[in-house]
Amino acid sequence: AASQWRMTTTFAGDAAPIASNWEQSDSTAYANLGSAMTESSGIFTFPSTGFWFVRFTGMIKTDNAANRAAYNIYATTNNSSYVQVTESQVFGANTGGANTYASVSSEAIVDVTDAAQVKVQFHVAQEDNSNDTMGSSSYPQTGATFIRIGDT
């Protein structure tokens, strides 16, 4: 199974988790393989047990001096307590007030032993809350990829 999701709108500041404006990709030539992930309030549920590859990509837009942002994956094994499982930071260089963009990805292999209990969510922590996390309903700027890679 494999599916891709994206943020449809841009937002400023932190989000723990990014809880809204997610959609499954519908870009040209996209097709879901097998059962898709489901999402509710930023919590992603796996359609089946197994080992899953999860990639989260975040895109920052900034024109401020403080340009760093962390885009991280959090996971739970009890459908309650989420723990940070990746640390990825991006830095957009200040170019004299012009907008700058940068992207970073973080990846995790998640052992989904119980699809009702093991879930993931995505967080962003901006150094300057006027910085944006980019979103688009046309193509992924900030988004996630989920690929089942084997049985647990």
JOTAZI-V856194 format. One line per field, one symbol per residue. phi: phi as a letter, one per 20 degrees, with the letter a starting at -180 (. if undefined). psi: psi as a letter, one per 30 degrees, with the letter a starting at -180 (. if undefined). burial: I if it has 16 or more other ideal C-beta (glycine too) atoms within 10 Angstrom, else O. A space follows every 50 residues. Layout:
BEGIN
phi = ???
psi = ???
burial = ???
END
This chain:
BEGIN
phi = .bbccbeecebdnebbefdbmebfgcfgmfbfdmfefccblneddffbfp ececcdddddcbcdfedebddcedccdclbeecfdcccccceffdmnffc cbcbcccbddeeebfedebcbccccefcfefdeecbeeafddaccccfdr fe
psi = kklkllkflklkalkiljflhklkkglkgkkkjaklllkkhgkkkkflll kkkkkkkkkkklglejgkkkjlkklkgggdjkkkfljkkkjkkkhhfkkl kllkklkkkkjjfjffejlllklkjkejfflkkklkgelkekakkkkkfl k.
burial = IIIIIIIIOOIOOIIOIIOOOIOOIOOOOOOOOOOIIOIOOIIIIIIOII OIOIIIIIIIIIIOOOIIIIIIIIIIIOOOOIOOIIOIOIOIOOOOOOOI OIOIOIOIOIOIOOOOOIIIIIIIOIIIOOIIIIIOOOOIIIIIIIOIOO OO
END
